[in-house]
Amino acid sequence: MSKAALKKELLSLRKEQLVEQILDLYGRYKSVKEFYEMYLHPQSEKDVV
């Protein structure tokens, strides 16, 4: 799937649907969880070490 197709699909979703999808990805994939942990808390001790 291209970025343009993904963007089109994401733009068609309601905010609640996007939140559900992100939470599902967060629970399923360690890499997504790590990304959001760094994104939301970039100055944590884990990132410094």
One Martini backbone bead per residue (centre of mass of N, CA, C, O) as a GRO file, in nm:
protein
   49
    1MET     BB    1   0.098   0.036   0.021
    2SER     BB    2   0.061   0.355  -0.005
    3LYS     BB    3   0.072   0.657   0.141
    4ALA     BB    4  -0.176   0.772  -0.004
    5ALA     BB    5  -0.370   0.541   0.068
    6LEU     BB    6  -0.340   0.560   0.371
    7LYS     BB    7  -0.426   0.853   0.402
    8LYS     BB    8  -0.709   0.819   0.286
    9GLU     BB    9  -0.805   0.616   0.497
   10LEU     BB   10  -0.748   0.785   0.757
   11LEU     BB   11  -0.932   1.032   0.670
   12SER     BB   12  -1.203   0.846   0.684
   13LEU     BB   13  -1.172   0.844   0.982
   14ARG     BB   14  -1.248   0.858   1.292
   15LYS     BB   15  -1.108   0.938   1.581
   16GLU     BB   16  -1.191   0.679   1.734
   17GLN     BB   17  -1.070   0.484   1.523
   18LEU     BB   18  -0.777   0.577   1.549
   19VAL     BB   19  -0.743   0.514   1.845
   20GLU     BB   20  -0.801   0.212   1.824
   21GLN     BB   21  -0.567   0.145   1.630
   22ILE     BB   22  -0.334   0.244   1.807
   23LEU     BB   23  -0.394   0.063   2.052
   24ASP     BB   24  -0.362  -0.201   1.899
   25LEU     BB   25  -0.068  -0.159   1.809
   26TYR     BB   26   0.048  -0.116   2.094
   27GLY     BB   27  -0.032  -0.412   2.191
   28ARG     BB   28   0.113  -0.585   1.948
   29TYR     BB   29   0.376  -0.381   1.915
   30LYS     BB   30   0.677  -0.303   2.037
   31SER     BB   31   0.765  -0.071   1.842
   32VAL     BB   32   0.520   0.108   1.896
   33LYS     BB   33   0.557   0.139   2.198
   34GLU     BB   34   0.841   0.262   2.185
   35PHE     BB   35   0.769   0.507   2.018
   36TYR     BB   36   0.557   0.632   2.219
   37GLU     BB   37   0.743   0.652   2.459
   38MET     BB   38   0.946   0.849   2.320
   39TYR     BB   39   0.740   1.063   2.221
   40LEU     BB   40   0.608   1.122   2.516
   41HIS     BB   41   0.918   1.050   2.666
   42PRO     BB   42   1.220   1.176   2.576
   43GLN     BB   43   1.352   1.219   2.893
   44SER     BB   44   1.405   0.952   2.981
   45GLU     BB   45   1.624   0.738   3.124
   46LYS     BB   46   1.623   0.522   2.898
   47ASP     BB   47   1.723   0.728   2.668
   48VAL     BB   48   1.999   0.815   2.803
   49VAL     BB   49   2.138   0.515   2.834
   0.00000   0.00000   0.00000
